[in-house]
């Protein structure tokens, strides 16, 4: 257990300066508008890179079919997010569709 804690602390010490340096250097500067606009695309791009493989891939291959319950849950979540602009309702819609997909055979 002590080795694991030491490893976690070492990783914190190693990564913290890398994350803090840009914050300290750039916080006092005004960034160009083009860069700020470009940085605005990063959160959706990272989110898509994290979410879409879990929705669209099964066993390393593309699974875009009506039997893919995760795809239906993703579509329901996206539709609810667009319709309501409410994160809680969108997540609830996705959970309910995923649950229905698990309970109802296709």
C-alpha positions, 0 to 999 in steps of 0.5 A: 500500500505504501508503494502505491501512495508513493507512486501517486504522490510522485505522479502528482509531483511530476504532472502538477508543474506541467499543468500549472506552468501554462496557467501561470504564464498565460494568465496575465496575457491577452490571447489572440482572438483566433487562438481563443476561438480555436481553444473553444473547440477543444472541449467538444473534440475531447468529449467526442473522442472519449464518448464516440468509441464507446458508443460506436465500437463493439469488440474493435469493429464498428457497430452501427445497427439497430441492435446497438443499445448504446447508440440509441442511448447516445441518440436519445441523450443528444436529442434531449440535450438539443430539445431541453438544453438541460444536462440532467434531462439529457442524461436521464433520457440516455439512462432510460433508453439504455435501461430499456435497451437492456430490458427489452430484447431487440 
